[in-house]
Amino acid sequence: MSDLTLNYEIVQKFIVEFIKEEVVSNGFNKGILGLSGGVDSALVAYLSVKALGRENVKALLLPYKMTSPESLTDAMHVVKDLEIPFEKIDITKIADSYFSEVKLNNKLRMGNFLARVRMSIIFDKAAEFNAMVLGTSNKSEFLLGYGTWYGDMAAGIYPIGDLYKTQVWELAKFVGVPDKIIQKKPTADLWPGQTDESELGASYKNLDAVLHLYVDKRRTKEEILKMGFNESLVNNIINRIYKTQFKRTFPPVAKFSSRTVGIDFLYPHDFKR
């Protein structure tokens, strides 16, 4: 079976230093993030405060009319516990004006649009606050493509992007994220009753085990099936990885010059003259 155990004291120190180094090396001393009330954004907020100081981390609460009241309550719990600056901006009028104009009632398209509206606001407020946008996506979401391209997947840095969801829960416990937030069912809160695991068709425990074996351990599908995993689950995960690869890469550039961005003009994120 797959062992996802980590030394969370070391992981915390590493991510705190990562945030500090990446934010500062890119010319900022502040960070900004969307705070949903879920464990991922809460964990990033706690780690960012350790890295940058509470006065240098700003949270944005961006509810839509169908956002669960519990999500807002949990987000405010984090804000108050960390004593960080925040703004609450209701995006209902912005989104509904578009939904009404184009007569949109497809839940998936609506959810993607809401994610992109939120990220547009976060990036605009980042300019006002002079801050780096802190991503809150985790490794499970990245690998499964479970996120909105240029929506919640857009960011300046990804502090928890190499942690599977089950590892996020464990680090959150270590860091001190409130138990209520850690223990509630993961949800993108796109519509009432929506949960991650119901959409993905399996628990994060099983998803992460297969992802870890296939990606990190480089086990073949056949090897994973011999370990006793459900074939439908394994097929679903592998298919998702390949179908959503475009979300994890720089968009292809038609190359005709000697040096092309994304192909052979490759420098670190904080490349400077």
C-alpha positions as CSV (number, residue, x, y, z in Angstrom):
1,M,0.0,0.0,0.0
2,S,1.0,3.6,-0.3
3,D,2.6,5.4,2.7
4,L,1.9,9.2,2.7
5,T,3.3,9.8,6.2
6,L,5.5,12.9,6.5
7,N,7.4,14.7,9.2
8,Y,5.1,17.7,9.6
9,E,7.4,19.7,11.7
10,I,9.9,19.7,8.8
11,V,7.2,20.3,6.2
12,Q,5.9,23.3,8.1
13,K,9.4,24.8,8.3
14,F,10.0,24.2,4.7
15,I,6.8,25.7,3.4
16,V,7.1,28.8,5.7
17,E,10.6,29.4,4.3
18,F,9.3,28.8,0.8
19,I,6.6,31.4,1.2
20,K,9.0,33.9,2.7
21,E,11.7,33.4,0.0
22,E,9.3,33.4,-3.0
23,V,7.3,36.4,-1.9
24,V,10.4,38.5,-1.1
25,S,12.5,37.4,-4.1
26,N,9.7,38.5,-6.4
27,G,9.7,42.0,-5.0
28,F,6.8,41.7,-2.4
29,N,6.6,41.5,1.3
30,K,2.8,40.7,1.5
31,G,0.5,37.9,0.5
32,I,-3.2,37.8,-0.4
33,L,-5.5,34.8,-0.7
34,G,-9.1,33.9,-1.1
35,L,-10.4,32.4,2.1
36,S,-13.2,30.0,1.5
37,G,-13.7,28.4,4.9
38,G,-12.1,25.2,3.7
39,V,-9.0,23.5,5.1
40,D,-6.7,24.3,2.1
41,S,-7.1,28.1,2.2
42,A,-7.1,28.0,6.0
43,L,-3.8,26.1,6.1
44,V,-2.2,28.5,3.6
45,A,-3.4,31.5,5.7
46,Y,-1.8,30.0,8.9
47,L,1.5,29.2,7.2
48,S,1.6,32.6,5.5
49,V,1.2,34.4,8.8
50,K,4.1,32.4,10.1
51,A,6.2,33.4,7.1
52,L,5.2,37.1,6.6
53,G,3.5,38.3,9.8
54,R,-0.2,38.8,10.3
55,E,-0.2,42.4,9.1
56,N,1.2,41.2,5.8
57,V,-1.4,38.6,4.9
58,K,-4.8,39.7,3.6
59,A,-7.8,37.5,3.2
60,L,-10.6,38.0,0.7
61,L,-14.1,36.4,1.4
62,L,-16.0,36.3,-1.9
63,P,-19.4,34.7,-1.3
64,Y,-22.0,34.1,-4.0
65,K,-25.7,33.9,-3.0
66,M,-25.5,30.1,-2.8
67,T,-22.4,30.1,-0.6
68,S,-23.0,28.1,2.6
69,P,-23.3,30.3,5.7
70,E,-21.1,27.8,7.4
71,S,-18.3,28.6,4.9
72,L,-18.4,32.3,5.8
73,T,-18.5,31.5,9.5
74,D,-15.5,29.2,9.2
75,A,-13.6,31.8,7.1
76,M,-14.2,34.5,9.7
77,H,-13.1,32.1,12.4
78,V,-9.7,31.9,10.7
79,V,-9.6,35.7,10.2
80,K,-10.3,36.4,13.9
81,D,-7.9,33.7,15.1
82,L,-5.0,35.0,13.0
83,E,-6.0,38.7,13.4
84,I,-5.3,39.4,9.7
85,P,-6.8,42.1,7.6
86,F,-9.7,41.0,5.4
87,E,-12.4,42.2,3.0
88,K,-15.8,40.6,2.2
89,I,-17.0,41.2,-1.4
90,D,-20.3,39.6,-2.5
91,I,-20.0,38.5,-6.1
92,T,-23.7,37.8,-6.6
93,K,-24.5,40.9,-8.7
94,I,-21.4,40.5,-10.9
95,A,-22.1,36.8,-11.6
96,D,-25.9,37.1,-11.9
97,S,-25.7,39.9,-14.4
98,Y,-23.7,37.6,-16.7
99,F,-25.8,34.5,-16.0
100,S,-28.9,36.5,-16.9
101,E,-27.4,38.1,-20.0
102,V,-26.4,34.8,-21.5
103,K,-29.2,32.7,-19.9
104,L,-26.7,30.4,-18.3
105,N,-28.0,27.6,-16.0
106,N,-25.3,24.9,-16.4
107,K,-23.9,24.2,-13.0
108,L,-20.4,23.3,-14.2
109,R,-20.1,26.4,-16.3
110,M,-21.5,28.6,-13.6
111,G,-19.1,27.2,-11.1
112,N,-16.1,27.8,-13.4
113,F,-17.3,31.4,-14.0
114,L,-17.6,32.0,-10.2
115,A,-14.1,30.7,-9.7
116,R,-12.7,33.1,-12.4
117,V,-14.6,36.1,-11.1
118,R,-13.2,35.4,-7.6
119,M,-9.7,35.2,-9.0
120,S,-10.1,38.3,-11.0
121,I,-11.0,40.2,-7.8
122,I,-8.1,38.6,-5.9
123,F,-5.6,39.7,-8.5
124,D,-7.0,43.2,-8.6
125,K,-6.9,43.4,-4.9
126,A,-3.3,42.1,-5.0
127,A,-2.4,45.1,-7.0
128,E,-4.0,47.4,-4.4
129,F,-2.4,45.6,-1.5
130,N,0.9,45.2,-3.4
131,A,0.9,41.5,-2.6
132,M,1.7,38.1,-4.1
133,V,-1.3,35.9,-4.8
134,L,-1.0,32.8,-2.6
135,G,-2.5,29.7,-4.3
136,T,-4.5,27.2,-2.2
137,S,-4.6,24.2,-4.6
138,N,-3.3,20.9,-3.3
139,K,-1.5,18.1,-5.2
140,S,-4.6,15.9,-5.3
141,E,-6.6,18.7,-7.1
142,F,-3.7,19.4,-9.4
143,L,-3.3,15.8,-10.5
144,L,-7.0,15.1,-10.9
145,G,-7.6,18.4,-12.7
146,Y,-10.1,19.2,-10.0
147,G,-10.0,23.0,-10.3
148,T,-10.9,25.8,-12.6
149,W,-8.2,26.7,-15.2
150,Y,-7.3,30.3,-14.6
151,G,-9.7,30.3,-11.7
152,D,-8.8,28.9,-8.4
153,M,-5.8,27.3,-10.1
154,A,-4.3,30.8,-10.8
155,A,-1.8,32.1,-8.4
156,G,1.7,33.5,-7.9
157,I,3.0,30.6,-5.8
158,Y,1.5,27.3,-4.5
159,P,2.6,26.7,-0.9
160,I,0.7,23.4,-0.6
161,G,0.8,22.3,-4.2
162,D,3.0,19.3,-3.4
163,L,0.8,18.0,-0.6
164,Y,-1.9,15.5,-1.2
165,K,-5.3,16.3,0.5
166,T,-4.8,13.7,3.2
167,Q,-1.4,15.3,4.0
168,V,-3.0,18.7,4.0
169,W,-5.4,17.5,6.8
170,E,-2.4,16.2,8.8
171,L,-0.4,19.4,8.4
172,A,-3.4,21.5,9.3
173,K,-3.7,19.6,12.6
174,F,0.0,20.2,13.3
175,V,-0.2,23.9,12.5
176,G,-3.4,24.5,14.5
177,V,-6.1,25.0,12.0
178,P,-9.5,24.7,13.9
179,D,-10.8,21.1,14.1
180,K,-14.2,22.1,12.8
181,I,-12.6,23.2,9.5
182,I,-10.4,20.1,9.3
183,Q,-13.2,17.7,9.9
184,K,-15.9,19.0,7.6
185,K,-16.5,17.4,4.2
186,P,-14.3,19.0,1.5
187,T,-16.4,21.1,-0.9
188,A,-15.9,23.8,-3.5
189,D,-19.2,25.2,-2.3
190,L,-20.4,25.8,-5.9
191,W,-24.0,24.7,-5.1
192,P,-25.9,23.4,-2.1
193,G,-24.9,19.9,-1.1
194,Q,-21.9,19.7,-3.4
195,T,-18.9,17.8,-2.1
196,D,-15.5,17.0,-3.6
197,E,-15.6,13.3,-2.9
198,S,-19.1,12.8,-4.4
199,E,-18.0,14.5,-7.6
200,L,-14.7,12.6,-7.8
201,G,-16.4,9.3,-7.0
202,A,-14.1,8.2,-4.1
203,S,-12.7,9.2,-0.8
204,Y,-9.5,11.3,-0.8
205,K,-7.9,8.5,1.2
206,N,-8.3,6.1,-1.8
207,L,-7.7,8.8,-4.4
208,D,-4.4,9.8,-2.8
209,A,-3.2,6.3,-2.3
210,V,-3.6,5.5,-6.0
211,L,-2.2,8.9,-7.1
212,H,0.9,8.5,-4.9
213,L,1.6,5.0,-6.3
214,Y,1.1,6.0,-9.9
215,V,2.8,9.4,-9.8
216,D,5.4,9.3,-7.0
217,K,6.2,5.6,-7.0
218,R,5.8,5.2,-10.8
219,R,3.8,2.0,-10.4
220,T,2.0,0.7,-13.4
221,K,-1.8,0.4,-13.6
222,E,-1.4,-3.4,-13.5
223,E,0.9,-3.2,-10.4
224,I,-1.7,-1.0,-8.6
225,L,-4.5,-3.4,-9.4
226,K,-2.6,-6.3,-8.0
227,M,-2.5,-4.4,-4.7
228,G,-6.3,-4.8,-4.5
229,F,-7.5,-1.4,-5.7
230,N,-10.8,-1.1,-7.5
231,E,-10.3,-1.2,-11.3
232,S,-12.9,1.5,-12.0
233,L,-11.3,3.8,-9.4
234,V,-7.8,3.3,-10.9
235,N,-9.1,3.8,-14.5
236,N,-10.9,7.0,-13.5
237,I,-7.8,8.5,-11.8
238,I,-5.4,7.7,-14.6
239,N,-7.9,9.0,-17.2
240,R,-8.3,12.2,-15.2
241,I,-4.5,12.7,-15.0
242,Y,-4.1,12.4,-18.8
243,K,-7.2,14.4,-19.8
244,T,-6.3,17.4,-17.6
245,Q,-2.6,17.6,-18.3
246,F,-3.2,20.9,-20.2
247,K,-4.1,22.5,-16.9
248,R,-0.7,21.8,-15.4
249,T,1.5,23.1,-18.2
250,F,2.4,26.4,-19.8
251,P,0.2,26.8,-22.9
252,P,1.9,25.6,-26.1
253,V,3.7,28.3,-28.1
254,A,4.1,28.0,-31.9
255,K,7.9,28.0,-32.1
256,F,9.7,29.6,-35.0
257,S,12.5,31.8,-33.4
258,S,15.8,30.7,-31.8
259,R,14.5,31.2,-28.3
260,T,10.8,30.7,-27.4
261,V,9.0,31.4,-24.1
262,G,8.1,28.1,-22.4
263,I,10.4,26.0,-24.7
264,D,14.0,27.2,-24.6
265,F,13.7,30.6,-22.8
266,L,13.5,29.0,-19.4
267,Y,14.4,30.7,-16.2
268,P,13.4,30.5,-12.5
269,H,10.3,32.2,-11.3
270,D,12.3,35.0,-9.7
271,F,14.7,35.5,-12.6
272,K,16.3,38.9,-12.6
273,R,18.8,40.8,-14.7
